[in-house]
């Protein structure tokens, strides 16, 4: 069966608007946390988040297109364009039907929906934006990426909460391996930093509530008190190996495997000891033909919540046994915040970059070890080390577990 390879990447996220800027900030431990500017949260219990800074959509898309898109759609189109440029891939009319688009989103255009509700309440339905339906629908980003790139193969969105990005990439991987397409524009996008989105997560009790957010979030730290919400997009160009080689593409890494499981346990809490996550990790290693001793890096889901971090640690130890203590594990959400459905797609980019550059990004804000989280979390400083195989975990509300495996390409 054909190998699947990564030939291009693009991203817009809280620590960078390009892959190069993002990676440089990640390996230098730059935090994306700052006061919320997208709405007035000055008197809220939580007034900080990981926003995409200084993003003016009209600079990338023009005023007409920008105002007809939700922010999550804007991110997706910009990241997809950059990924295609990075891959030096032109979609010709002859090949368009063999190029698929898989852009996941856990929620879709929440800000557009919120605005429409407020407008309807205050001014009546006749004043509602006529574009609100395509702006709020979760598949809007996938549709717009197809429109803006000319890709005419299968185009769809996956919604599996915080596992959405990994599942979107995994769906693309399966479609490529099936022979249905030759190229996939795949990833995820999310922007839920609006009053409804932040307010709902506050009420859920999932967010860090500390007044001094300079050390938030704190994945795997004993004093972790919740996640910090983020936003952004990550898009990868995936190709069958034969297609990439035929066009002389630069191959960044092999996308070696994907696996997904369900906890069937609780709508928000992970199964005891991360049982479902452990099964997903085992399965991806089996699918990719990767031995336990070959894994050089794990990009953790690592949200900074009490339950998630301890369950993920337990899952890793269940699969790897004593070797778990020898594998560097880091949470890049300590820098980007939790970008919800988009997190897995951006974290896939971190895995590819770690393989290419031999640098493992850190878990910043790590101060106090937790007996329940006792692995090597690459605290506070990036680490130079050869990475031939990296896996990326994503575990979402609803009990969704999705794990990706990447391998150095030879």
ABEGO torsion letter per residue (X at the ends): XBBBBBABBBBBBAAEABAAAAAAAAAAGBBABBBBAABBAAABABABBBBBBGBBAAAAAEAAAAAABBAAAAAAAAAAAAAAAAAGBBBBAAAAAABBBBBBBAAEBAAAAAAAAAAAAAAEAAABBAAAAAAABAAAAAAAAAAAAGBABBBBBBBAEAAAAAAAAAAAAAAAAAGABABBBBEBBBBABBAAAAAAAAAAGABBABABAAAOBBBGBAABAEBBBBBEBBBBBBBBAAAAAAAGBBBABBBABBBBBBAGABAABBBBGGAAAAAAAAAAAAAAGBBAAABABBBBAGAGBAAAAAAAAAAAAAAAEAAAAABBBBBAAAAAEBAEAAAAAAAAAAAAAAAAAGBBBBBBGBABBBAABABBAGBGBBBBBBBABBBBBBBBBGGBBBBBBBBBBX
